[in-house]
């Protein structure tokens, strides 16, 4: 059974660039997702690689948790 024909995509207009904060957020998010993927035992080829990824993720810390900044 053939797949149905998809409608054409709309013409792309000029996209606004991300702000510096948005770009940094996306970079950090992708970094965390990468580390979580390395921790995944179904994907890991050895325990040491998963351990290193876990330690790297833990070292990132959560700056917005814990004691508030002065």
DRENVO-878222 format. One record per residue (C-alpha): x, y, z; residue in three letters; chain. Coordinates in Angstrom, 2 decimals, decimal comma. Layout:
// DRENVO-878222
       xx       yy       zz  residuo  cadena
        X        Y        Z      ALA       A
...
// end
This chain:
// DRENVO-878222
       xx       yy       zz  residuo  cadena
     0,00     0,00     0,00      UNK       A
     1,64     3,30    -1,04      UNK       A
     1,96     6,12     1,45      UNK       A
    -0,39     9,10     1,01      UNK       A
     0,97    12,19    -0,68      UNK       A
     2,01    14,84     1,85      UNK       A
     1,02    18,47     1,30      UNK       A
     3,83    20,79     0,20      UNK       A
     5,74    22,64     2,87      UNK       A
     5,11    26,38     3,16      UNK       A
     7,76    28,70     1,79      UNK       A
    10,34    29,51     4,44      UNK       A
    10,67    33,12     5,36      UNK       A
    13,61    34,64     7,16      UNK       A
    13,95    32,88    10,49      UNK       A
    14,89    34,89    13,51      UNK       A
    18,11    33,85    15,16      UNK       A
    18,13    32,49    18,68      UNK       A
    19,15    34,83    21,43      UNK       A
    22,39    34,02    23,18      UNK       A
    20,48    32,63    26,18      UNK       A
    18,26    30,47    23,97      UNK       A
    21,26    29,13    22,09      UNK       A
    23,05    28,33    25,34      UNK       A
    19,94    26,60    26,67      UNK       A
    19,71    24,43    23,55      UNK       A
    23,43    23,60    23,76      UNK       A
    23,16    22,55    27,43      UNK       A
    19,98    20,56    26,76      UNK       A
    21,65    18,64    23,92      UNK       A
    24,72    18,05    26,10      UNK       A
    22,54    16,53    28,85      UNK       A
    20,62    14,41    26,33      UNK       A
    23,93    13,13    24,95      UNK       A
    25,14    12,19    28,44      UNK       A
    21,85    10,47    29,25      UNK       A
    22,17     8,47    26,05      UNK       A
    25,66     7,37    27,07      UNK       A
    24,36     6,23    30,47      UNK       A
    21,67     4,07    28,84      UNK       A
    22,67     0,46    29,66      UNK       A
    21,00    -0,83    26,50      UNK       A
    23,36     1,32    24,42      UNK       A
    26,54     1,20    26,50      UNK       A
    29,26    -1,19    25,40      UNK       A
    31,03    -1,11    28,74      UNK       A
    30,25    -0,05    32,29      UNK       A
    33,17     2,40    32,42      UNK       A
    31,74     4,57    29,64      UNK       A
    28,39     4,77    31,42      UNK       A
    30,16     5,60    34,69      UNK       A
    32,10     8,43    33,05      UNK       A
    28,91     9,84    31,53      UNK       A
    27,16     9,62    34,90      UNK       A
    29,97    11,47    36,62      UNK       A
    30,01    14,12    33,88      UNK       A
    26,26    14,62    34,22      UNK       A
    26,53    14,89    38,01      UNK       A
    29,37    17,41    37,72      UNK       A
    27,12    19,69    35,64      UNK       A
    25,04    20,26    38,75      UNK       A
    21,78    22,12    38,92      UNK       A
    22,52    25,81    39,48      UNK       A
    18,89    26,66    40,30      UNK       A
    18,52    24,09    43,09      UNK       A
    19,56    24,29    46,69      UNK       A
    20,44    27,48    48,52      UNK       A
    19,39    30,63    46,65      UNK       A
    22,15    32,91    45,47      UNK       A
    22,66    36,16    47,42      UNK       A
// end
